[in-house]
Structures are given as structure tokens and as C-alpha cells.
Amino acid sequence: MQYDLQNRKVLVTGGARGIGRLLALGAAHRGARVAIWDIDAAAAERVSREIHRTGAAAEAFGVDVADRTAVKAAAQSTGEIDVLINNAGVVTGKKLLEAQEDEIERTFQVNVHSLYWVTRAFLGGMVERGHGTVVTVASAAGLVGVARQTDYSASKFAAFGFAESLRAELAKDSTGVNSLVVCPSYTSTGMFDGVRTRFPLLLPILRPETVAKRALDCIERGESQLVMPRLARTIPVARAMPVRIFDRTMNFFGVNTSMDGFRGRATRPADRAEQPDGLTKELK
Ligand SMILES: NC(=O)c1ccc[n+]([C@@H]2O[C@H](COP(=O)([O-])OP(=O)(O)OC[C@H]3O[C@@H](n4cnc5c(N)ncnc54)[C@H](O)[C@@H]3O)[C@@H](O)[C@H]2O)c1
């Protein structure tokens, strides 16, 4: 079912940078009023100003999506939402024995628990009005486990399961509300700086502009799942193989060496805040 973003109100969590910022800019460019939630209130405000400069409407809120009380308060201030994009996420990129306990907990609080707090704050209104979309930004790491991602990959498997169960629940009750799960592989936002791909043609490091545009297209087309790149769509099929062969196949494609050079965002504190010319056009 077509769900044009024109005149919709769209909330993007983690909308201050990376894919979230581009989702916010792109949604605004397609005629939506945008609310940006981010733990970095100043950066969220900068994106809001970027959107204002294009003549569209936007509001920024400093919110930690892992904090249930903060989410409830921010939801009150934000008001009704037509499209909720659960995008905020974090990664540690450490081996199981090297990660701190609080880092592991934080991964689940931000990448998983927040899905419940934020979605519960807005879903009732969508169901009452008989329309809306809940987008869960999971990951290709929600389809396959990856060395140095025991916390991150597990959190994204959970996000995938959340979105799929929600889709079933919403359809069963004929609510008119859609659940879309977005599973990109590595994307050049800074979050996964240092990762590498063995076959760049088959498994390229994605551009965040491409991911954001495809996700916005999927919302507008009422689709339920976006897995990028195309080769990643074969992962569930590959699971029909014996585990030993599956593991060898993933090793062959370099999945388990991809994180060897991981540095993450720590190496890139100053993000691209400015909007390159023609960016919003690309997101349309
Ligand atoms: N970059 C990738 O390679 C990649 C690949 C697949 C999936 N993803 C997923 O896409 C989403 C966006 O990733 P990105 O690469 O744009 O990341 P990013 O680090 O560029 O941006 C994430 C944003 O989320 C915000 N954030 C973090 N914790 C928060 C919290 N507790 N409350 C509110 N905001 C918070 C950050 O301040 C930041 O603005 C994440 O869920 C990520 O897991 C990323």
C-alpha cells in the first residue's frame, strides 16, 4: 500500500548524523515534517537548522532512547507521529572477553530496549488512526553473526525479530500500520570506520545516501523488508547448508575478517555536518 511522505510527521531517532541525518533530510525533502531525536542535542539541532534552510519543518529533541522516562517525556512534546524510524544505534566492535560489561549492556539498551520504549510511545496513536509505519533499522549483522560483534550482531538479530513479530501482530489485527525492517551491510558513516570488505563489487561498503534513499522509497511503497546489498539477501537461503559449510562460505566472503581493522567513530569525532550541494535531490 502506497504511503507517501508528503505532509506526514516523521520521527527519526539518532537523526543527528549518519544514516539518520540523511533519513531526516530526505523525508523533509519529500514533504514530511520531521522530528529528530538524538542523544547529541546540539548535533540534532544543527540538522534541524539544515532542514529549515530548505524551507521544510523540523524540530530537534535531545533524548537518550534507552531512557524510558526520557522517551515518555519527549513523546509528549513531539506529539502524533505517522512514521517512526528507530535508527539510533551503537557498536563496541570488541571481542566478547575484551568488551566491558557496561558496554555490552549499553548495546542492548540502545539497539534493542529502545525499540520497545519508543515504539510503544507512538504505536497506539497509529493504530487508532488506522495508518502509519514503524521502521526498524537493524543490519545485515542481524542476519549473520560476525566475529567481534557478539553484542552488536545479537542486538541486531533481536531488532530483526522485533520488526518481524511486530509486522505479524499488526497484520493479524488489520491495523493498517506497517512494520519495515532495514538491514544494510557496512555503510560509510564513521560508525564502522576501519572495516574492510574482501569483494567490494559483491559486498561494497554502502553509501549512507543510498541506504537512506532506498529506505525512504520502501516506506513510501509500503514494503516490509530492505536488505542491502543484494548478495546479503541470500544469507537466509545459505542457512539451509550444513553449519560447517555455512561458516566456510561466510569466511570465504571475508565476513569474519571484516572487523579486523575496526576503529569505529572514535577516530572521526568531527562529523560531516554540512550538507553537500545536491544532497537532498539525491535523496528524493
Ligand atoms: N554504519 C553502518 O555500517 C551500519 C550498517 C548497518 C546498520 N547500521 C545501523 O544503522 C543505524 C544508524 O547507523 P549510523 O551508521 O548512521 O550511525 P552513526 O553513529 O553515524 O549515527 C548514530 C546516531 O545515533 C545517535 N545515538 C546513539 N545512541 C543514542 C541514544 N542512546 N539515544 C539517542 N540517539 C543515540 C548518535 O548520537 C548518532 O547521531 C544504527 O542503528 C546502526 O546500527 C549501521
The ligand as an SDF file (V2000), in Angstrom:
LIG
                    3D

 44 48  0  0  0  0  0  0  0  0999 V2000
   27.1410    2.3030    9.5590 N   0  0  0  0  0  0  0  0  0  0  0  0
   26.9490    1.0100    9.2870 C   0  0  0  0  0  0  0  0  0  0  0  0
   27.8510    0.3290    8.7560 O   0  0  0  0  0  0  0  0  0  0  0  0
   25.6330    0.3570    9.5960 C   0  0  0  0  0  0  0  0  0  0  0  0
   25.3270   -0.8610    8.9710 C   0  0  0  0  0  0  0  0  0  0  0  0
   24.1290   -1.4840    9.2660 C   0  0  0  0  0  0  0  0  0  0  0  0
   23.2560   -0.9270   10.1670 C   0  0  0  0  0  0  0  0  0  0  0  0
   23.5780    0.2530   10.7720 N   0  0  0  0  0  0  0  0  0  0  0  0
   22.6390    0.7840   11.7280 C   0  0  0  0  0  0  0  0  0  0  0  0
   22.1270    1.9950   11.2170 O   0  0  0  0  0  0  0  0  0  0  0  0
   21.7970    2.8660   12.2850 C   0  0  0  0  0  0  0  0  0  0  0  0
   22.4790    4.2030   12.0560 C   0  0  0  0  0  0  0  0  0  0  0  0
   23.8680    3.9650   11.9500 O   0  0  0  0  0  0  0  0  0  0  0  0
   24.9060    5.0950   11.5010 P   0  0  0  0  0  0  0  0  0  0  0  0
   25.9930    4.4050   10.7900 O   0  0  0  0  0  0  0  0  0  0  0  0
   24.1940    6.2200   10.8560 O   0  0  0  0  0  0  0  0  0  0  0  0
   25.4350    5.5070   12.9380 O   0  0  0  0  0  0  0  0  0  0  0  0
   26.0470    6.9010   13.4320 P   0  0  0  0  0  0  0  0  0  0  0  0
   26.9610    6.5610   14.5500 O   0  0  0  0  0  0  0  0  0  0  0  0
   26.5780    7.6680   12.2720 O   0  0  0  0  0  0  0  0  0  0  0  0
   24.7530    7.6610   13.9830 O   0  0  0  0  0  0  0  0  0  0  0  0
   24.0340    7.1460   15.0710 C   0  0  0  0  0  0  0  0  0  0  0  0
   23.3000    8.2730   15.7420 C   0  0  0  0  0  0  0  0  0  0  0  0
   22.5830    7.6980   16.8430 O   0  0  0  0  0  0  0  0  0  0  0  0
   22.7600    8.5690   17.9580 C   0  0  0  0  0  0  0  0  0  0  0  0
   22.5950    7.8170   19.1980 N   0  0  0  0  0  0  0  0  0  0  0  0
   23.4340    6.8940   19.7230 C   0  0  0  0  0  0  0  0  0  0  0  0
   22.9720    6.4710   20.8980 N   0  0  0  0  0  0  0  0  0  0  0  0
   21.8050    7.1280   21.1190 C   0  0  0  0  0  0  0  0  0  0  0  0
   20.8740    7.1100   22.1760 C   0  0  0  0  0  0  0  0  0  0  0  0
   21.0360    6.3550   23.2540 N   0  0  0  0  0  0  0  0  0  0  0  0
   19.7870    7.9190   22.0900 N   0  0  0  0  0  0  0  0  0  0  0  0
   19.6080    8.7100   21.0040 C   0  0  0  0  0  0  0  0  0  0  0  0
   20.4770    8.7750   19.9960 N   0  0  0  0  0  0  0  0  0  0  0  0
   21.5640    7.9840   20.0370 C   0  0  0  0  0  0  0  0  0  0  0  0
   24.1720    9.1220   17.8020 C   0  0  0  0  0  0  0  0  0  0  0  0
   24.3650   10.3200   18.5660 O   0  0  0  0  0  0  0  0  0  0  0  0
   24.2280    9.3560   16.3070 C   0  0  0  0  0  0  0  0  0  0  0  0
   23.7560   10.6270   15.9640 O   0  0  0  0  0  0  0  0  0  0  0  0
   22.2500    2.1750   13.5560 C   0  0  0  0  0  0  0  0  0  0  0  0
   21.1560    1.5190   14.1540 O   0  0  0  0  0  0  0  0  0  0  0  0
   23.2590    1.1580   13.0610 C   0  0  0  0  0  0  0  0  0  0  0  0
   23.3900    0.0800   13.9380 O   0  0  0  0  0  0  0  0  0  0  0  0
   24.7380    0.9160   10.5010 C   0  0  0  0  0  0  0  0  0  0  0  0
  1  2  1  0
  2  3  2  0
  2  4  1  0
  4  5  1  0
  4 44  2  0
  5  6  2  0
  6  7  1  0
  7  8  2  0
  8  9  1  0
  8 44  1  0
  9 10  1  0
  9 42  1  0
 10 11  1  0
 11 12  1  0
 11 40  1  0
 12 13  1  0
 13 14  1  0
 14 15  2  0
 14 16  1  0
 14 17  1  0
 17 18  1  0
 18 19  2  0
 18 20  1  0
 18 21  1  0
 21 22  1  0
 22 23  1  0
 23 24  1  0
 23 38  1  0
 24 25  1  0
 25 26  1  0
 25 36  1  0
 26 27  1  0
 26 35  1  0
 27 28  2  0
 28 29  1  0
 29 30  1  0
 29 35  2  0
 30 31  1  0
 30 32  2  0
 32 33  1  0
 33 34  2  0
 34 35  1  0
 36 37  1  0
 36 38  1  0
 38 39  1  0
 40 41  1  0
 40 42  1  0
 42 43  1  0
M  CHG  2   8   1  16  -1
M  END
$$$$
